[in-house]
Amino acid sequence: MKAVGVTLIVAGILMMVFRQVGFTQEKKIVDAGPIQISRKEDKTISWPVYAGGLAVVAGVVVLMVGRKKM
């Protein structure tokens, strides 16, 4: 329980600091024997700031529930 709570808190803080993640994806267009044509696409995944806040709150709640059971 403690590990899940700490993980949620750390992930939530990182989500509030880094509001989006960008990466490059390579797609094959044509693969005909020795001829290969591919294309690189830039992708971005973004989330609202309050999602990170909710993750932090959920982590704190998980930690508190875990302490009450002990």
Protein Blocks (a to p, Z undefined) as FASTA:
>chain_A
ZZmmmmmmmmmmmmmmmmcdcddddddfbdghjbccdddddddddddfklmmmmmmmmmm
mmmmmmmmZZ
